[in-house]
Amino acid sequence: MRVLIPTGALGLAYDRDALSRGVANRPDIIAVDGGSTDSGPSYLGRGVSKYSRSTTKAEWRDLMRARAEAGVPLVIGTAGTCGADSAVDWLYEITTELAAELGQKVRVARLYSGQAPEMVAGALRAGRITPLSGAPSVDEDTLRSCTNIVALAGAEQIRAALDTGADIVIAGRTTDTAIIAALPIAASCDPGAAWHGAKVGECGALATTNPASGVIQIDFDETGFTLEPLGRTARATPYTVSAHMLYENTDPFILYEPGGHLDVTGSRYSALDDRRVRVEGSVWVPGPYTVKLEGARVAGYQVVSLTLLRDRRYVENARAWAEDVASRCRKVAMERTGLTASEFTIEMRLIGQDATLGLLETGRVTPVEVGVLCIVTAPSEAQAAEIGKILNPYLLHHALTEDEPMPTFAFPFSPAEMTRGAVYEFCLHHILALDDPMAAFRLEVTEIGHG
């Protein structure tokens, strides 16, 4: 069973020539990931894609052409970055447009992963929801506050979509591996190899010497799998292939999926030549059928301001200056808005000094200038805007000491305050127990286009 993987995610670009070589190699399926939680909770919270529509349409167009040429199914998981139902519908709309433009008649299966808060609340009451390590505590009010909740589909749900005879499967939130493992498992390939190969191949050429080359193919059989990159300069080695078990995984030997876990403790990695790697010895261990839940909700509203410090004395004392500004403005904001200290935050990040790591930064040197990024988060948009304006005069003229001339700093924009609107937080990191793998998912199949 040969799986062609064009890229690590639709929207990241891929090598069109390598894709053509992959199609010529007669794959059994084309599988591509559509997103993840890497970019934070806002995309799930809003139910939108982080990638541009034009880029997505251009890349999806070539994959639909490749599917038609190969005569095999095209499957995407976690459509529209977040896999929310609205993101599935977004990509389905693009697919409908392209079918008409390309003159294709295709059967499209949409696999929806969205969960109604009331249904999840009922599962919570029934004891079917269990927190994962580090998960926040949840109650029914938490669930009802979520703007989107999704369950991560596994191989069983993808197989159900393929069993409809679909030419194209647009799946909501899935595990990154499910779209690759589903068909090999259905074809009686070794399940350990199917899940392990899927894990290695989830990000395309990331498991090769040239991660940007994108396209790879994986051959699955009864005893293992063989990975081959299709970019001309890319190579797979035992090192690049084995290392991918460390990617986004807390245990380099164990990977949990719906219905069990993968154990690669006894896996053997062999270089077949200077490009291909063969892997055998991976084991699939069946277990209770559970799916992970992800949920996002509004955490507040934000306003940001940016001011630039170039005076050497202020640059050298930027941290103390920023902390003094934040301290003074917190007091003023509480007096004038009626908010308590726990209801809003003022965060100061020193761009060019330690904005990424903060106090963990080492080897510090004094930069020529520092940008002070002020982030205000409050319960309402109006309150965030008010606090942002309270900060304005401090960010423009606040002196380090009382007995020195008033300084002037630089705002790069006018107005200085930029409204970010609602900000979101993940609030579900739990698993849902299912008696029937399809119980939390739904399928819709439609014939679109003409040919």
Summary of the structure (lengths in Angstrom):
residues: 451
radius of gyration: 25.3
end to end distance: 28.2
largest distance: 79.9
contacts: 1606
relative contact order: 0.15
helix: 35%
strand: 30%
